[in-house]
C-alpha cells in the first residue's frame, strides 16, 4: 500500500537546480532542528489542529512553539511577500518546503481561513493599507477569520443574498443573517458579503470586513448529527462597519466573492489528501492484522484500501500539478470545482473504509476508549463535505459545462 514520504522527497530532488538543491538541504536541516517531535506525529483529534486567534488555546507547548517558529520565518504563508508576514519564497521553493515537511511528517503549523481564502483575495483586491493591517496578523495566527456568505434563502444561489449594508457616509450599518458560518463562535473577524444596492442582483453586492466583537453581532452554534457544532447561525443588528474595511469597489464585491470561492473550493478539496494523518493502510493493519505473507488479513478490505491509497496518491499529485498550473497562470478557471468535487468524495470514501476497518468498535459513541466516538462523529461529519463550498451537484454542473464543454439541458 502507498506510504513513502521519503520517496516523495526523493522524487522532488530529481530535477533540482544547484540553487534549489541547496535550498532543499537548508530547509531539511532547519525543519529537523525546529519542528518539535510531537509535531511530527499524526494528529489524533481535532484538538491537534492549530487555528490561532484570540480565543484559541494551544493543546501543548510544542504546538505553540511550532507556530511561532514557522511564523517568525514567514513559512505559515511561504509565498506571501515578507512585508505582509510571508516568507517571500518562489513557487518552486514553496513546493520544496511542502515536500520536505511531508517527508518529515511535519504538521501544518496553522490552519486558517485567513490564509486559504481571505489572504489571496486581499493580495489581489485589497488596498496597501488593508494588506498591511490584516495580512501579518493572519500569517502569525493572531486573528482567526470566518466567512459570511450563505444565508437561509441564499445557498447555492448566493447572489440572492439579502443581508444589507446601509451607507451612512463614512461607514455602513449591516443588518441581516448568515448561516453555516464555520467556527463563527470562535472567530475574531469576518469577511462578509452584503447588499449595498438592489438595482442589480450581482452588481449590488459588496465585500466587507469587521470585528466579530462589534456591537450587534451574535452567533448561535448549529448542532450536527455528529454531535459537534462547527457551524453557526450569525446575526447582525446595525453593525457599524467602517468604509476603510470595504474590499474592492462598492457594489462590485461579487468579483471578490467569485475569486475567493475558487480558493475555498481548493481548500475543501484538499481534505482528500490525508496530509499529516496516519495512512489508512497502516491503521487497517494495526486493527485487523497481517496474514502470513505480510498483507492485510482481510482480502476484501485489502483490495479496497489499496485502491483507495492509489487514488489518494494520484489526487495528491493532481493537487500538486494544479498548484503548478496556478502559479504559471495556466490553470483552467473551473479547476477548483474539479478538485473540490473529487477531494470531498475521496474523503467520504476514506471514512467509509475507516468504519469498515474498525467495525462495531467504530460505532461506539461515548467512552474515553473511543475518544468519545471520534471515528463515528468524523464519519458523519464527512457527509457535509459534498454540500459545503458548493454542492457536489453544482460542481458537476460546472465541470460539465466549463471543462467538458457539454451542452446544457
N, C-alpha and C positions, 0 to 999 in steps of 0.2 A: 504493500500500500504506500501511496506517495507520502514521504515525510523526510525531506532532506533540506534543512535550512542551509547547511554548509554548501550544498550543491547550488542553491540559489546564488550565493556569493561567488562561487567558482565560475558559474556561468556568466555572471556580471563582469568578471575580470578579463574575459577573453578579448574584448575589443578595447580595453582601456588604453588611452594615450599615456605617455610617461607622466604628464601632469596629473591626470585623473588617477593613475595608479598610486601616485604619491599622496593624493588627497584621500584615497581609499585607505591606505595604510595609516595615515594620521587619524582618520575618523575611527577606524577599528581600535586603535590604541586609546583614543580618548573615551570611547564607549566602554571599553574594558576597565578603564580606570575610574569612570564616573557613574556608570549605571549600577546601582546597588543590586546585590544578588537577589534580593526579594523582588525587584522589578524585572527580573528575568524569568520569573515563574509564571505559569498560566494563571489567568485571573479565575478565582473561584466563585465569586459572587459579584453582584452589581456594585457592592461597596468598594471593589478594587478599581473601579473606573474613576479617574480623576477629572472632575468637571470644573474645578476652580470656582471663583466668585466669592462674594462677601459672605454668603450663608454656608459655604462648603466647609466640611470638617474632614481633614485628611484621615485616612484609615490607619496610617502609620507614619513615623518619621521618614522612612525611606521613600514613601510616596511624595511627600513634600520636598524632600531633598532632590529627587529626580526631576520634578517640575522646575525647581529653582535653578538647577544646573543647566537644564536644556533651555530654559527661558533666557538665562544670562548669555548663553551662546547664540540665541536667536533661532534655535533649532526646533522650537514648537511650531514655527512658521518659516521653514528654511529658505523659501524663495521670496519672501517679502523683503522689501528694502530695509536696510538697517535703521534708517530714520524712523521707521514705523515699528521697530521691535523685532524685525526679522533677521535672518541670517545672511541675506544678500547672496545666497548660493545660486549658481546657474542651474538650469533644469537637470543637466547631467550630474552635477554634484549632489543635488537633492535626491536623485534616483540612487546614487551610490549610498547616500546616508540611509535611505529606506532599506536597501539591500543589506547593509551591514547591521542595521537594527533587527531585521528579520533573522539574520544568521545567528545573532546572539540572543534571540527571543526577547528583545527589549520591548517592554510595553510602551504604548503611546503615552507620553508624559502628560497629555492634556486632550480631553475630548471637549469640543466647543462648537456650538452653532455659530459663534462669532468667527471662528476660523473657517469652518466649512461653507458658510452661507453669507453672512453679513460682510466679512472681510473682503472677499472678491468683489462684492457689489460696491463697497466703499472705494476700493482701489480703482474701479472703473468710473464710478459716477460721483464720488464724494469730492467735496472741496478739500483744499490742503488743510484747512483748519479742522475739518471733520476727521480727516485721516490722522492728524497728529493727536487729536483728543481721544479718539476711540480705538485705534489700532494697537498702540503699545499696551494698554491695559488688557486687551484681548490676548495678545501674544504672551503676556506674563501670567495669564489666568486670574487676573484680579477682578474682572467683570464677566458675569455669566449672562448670556443673551437668550431670549426666547423669540418665537416668530408669531406675529399676529396676522394670520392670513384667513383661514377658514372661518365661516360664520354659520349659524344654524340654517340659513337659507342660501348659503353661498359656499358650496363644497367643490364639486367638480366644475361648476360654473362660477369660478372665483370672481370673475369680473362683475358679477351681480351684487357684490358686497354693498352693505348699507351703512356700516359704521361711518359716521360723518365727522368732519373737522370743519368747524365754523371759523372763518377768517376774522380775527379780531385786530388786524393791523400788524402788530409785532409778534403775535402768537396765534395759535389755533386753540379752540376748545373742542376736545374729542369726546364723543359720546357714542355708545353702542356696545356690541358684544362680539367676542370671538369665541370659538370653540375648538377643541382638540389642540389647545396650545400646550405643546410639550414642555413640561417642567416649569410652567409659568409661576408656580408657587415657590420655586427655588431660584428663579432668575432675578437678576438685578436691573436689567434694562430689556426693552422690547423693540424690535423693528417691526413696523406695523403699516398695513395698507389701510388707507382711509379715503372716504369720498369727499372731495373738495368741490365737485361740480356735478350736477345732474343732467347737463346738456348732452353728454355722451357717455355711453357705458364704459368704454375703455379709457377715454381721454379725460375722464373726470376723477381719476384715482391718483392719490399722492402717497409717497413713501416717507414715513416719519420715524424718528427715534425718540424714546422718552424713558425716564426712570420709572421702574415698577413701584417705587416708594412714593410716587407722586400722589397727592390727594385726589381721590376719585377712582383709584384703581383697586379692583377687588378680584380675587381668584377663588375658584372652588374646584377642588380635585374631582375627577370622574373615576369612579371605581370600575375596573375592568373585570372580566371573568377570571383573569389570573389572580385577582385579589390585590393587584397593585394599582397605583393611581399616577401614572406618568403624565397623563393628560389633564387639562383643566378647562373649565369654562372661565372666561376672563371678561370682566365688566368694566366699562369706562363711563364715568359720570362727570362731564365737564372737566376733563383732564387738561391742564394747561401744557401746551407743547410749544416751545419757542421756535420761531421761524428759522433760526440757525440750525435746527435739527431736521429741516426738510432736506432730503437727499434727492439730488436731481432737480428737475423743473416741476413746479406746481402743476397738477393735473396730468403730468406725464409719468407718474410713478409706475404705470404698467410696464414700461420699458425696463425699469429696475427690477420689478417683480418677475418678469419672464427670465431675465438673466440669472437672478438668484434661484429660481425654480430649477434651472439646469444644474446648478451646483448642489441643490438639495437632493435631486434625484440621483446624482452620482454618489452623494453621501449615503443615501439609503441603500443604493445598490452595493456599496462596499461592505455591507453586512454579509454578503455572500462569500467574502474572504475571511477566513477564521482569525486572521491576524495573530494575536498572542494567545488564543485559546488552544487547549490541548487537542491535537489531531484526533478525529473521530476514530480512526483505526486503532490508535493506542488505547483510547477509552474502552473500545469494544473488547480488545484483547485482555485488558485488566478485569473486565466484568464477566466475560464468557470463558476466557482461557484459550489455549492453543492446542492443536492436535499434534500428533507425533511428528508431522512434517514442519511444525512451527507456524502453521497457518491458523487463522481464526477458526475455532472449533465448529461453529455453526456454518455449514456451507452456503445456505441461502443468504444469510446476513453477510457472509464474507464477500459474495458477489455484489450485493447491494452497496456495501461500504466501499469496495474497490471502485465500483462505477462512480459513486459519489465523489471519491477523492480525485479521480481522474477529471471529472467535470469541475471540481473545485480548483484544481491546479490550472486547468485551461482558462477558467474565469479570472484567476489571479493574473495570468499572463495577458488576458484581454484588457483587464483594468490597467495594467502597466502600459500596454500599447495605446490605450485610449488617452492616458496621460501624455504620452509622447506626441500623439497626434494633436492634442490640445495645445501643448507647448509650441508645436510647429505650425499652429493655426491651420491645420488641415482636417480637424475633426468635423464630422457631419453635425449640424446643429441638433439633430434628433438623437444623437448617440447616447446622451444621458438617459433617455427613455428606455433604450435597449438595455443599458446597464442596470437601471432601476428595476426593470421587469425581471431580468434573469437573476440578479442578486437577491431580490426578495423571494423569488420562488426557490432558489437554491438554499437559502437559509431555512425556509419552511421544510424542505426535504431533509436538511441536516437534523432538525429537531424531531421530525417523524422517525428517522432512523435511531436517534438517541433514545426515544421512548421504546422502540422495539428492542434495542440492545439491553436496556435495563429492566424491561418487562414490568411486572407488577410492582417492583421496588420504585420505579419511576413515578408511579401514581400516588405514592404516599405524600401527604399534604401538610402535616403539622409538626412532625418531630424534628429535634435538632439533628438527628442522624441524616435526614434528607435535606438539611438546611431549610426546613420549613417549606418543603415541596418545591425547591428551586427549579428542578428539571421540569416538573409538570407546569409550573407557572410560566417558565420561559417558553415552553412549547405552545401554551395557549396564547402568549403574547405575540408569537410569530405570525399568528393569523392576521394581525393588523399590518404586517409588512406589505401585503398586497393591496392595502387601502391607503395608507398614509403617503403623502407626497404625490398623490395621483394614483387612482386605482390601476390594477393590472390591465383591466379592460380599456381604460383610457390610454395607457402606454402602448397596448397592442394596436389601437386605432392610429396612434401617432406613427408607430413603426410601419404599419401597412401603407399609410398614405405618404409619409415623407422619406422613408428609407427604401421600401419595396416598390413605391410608386404604383400601388394598386388603385384601381378606380373606386370611387365612392359608391355606396349603395344607391 
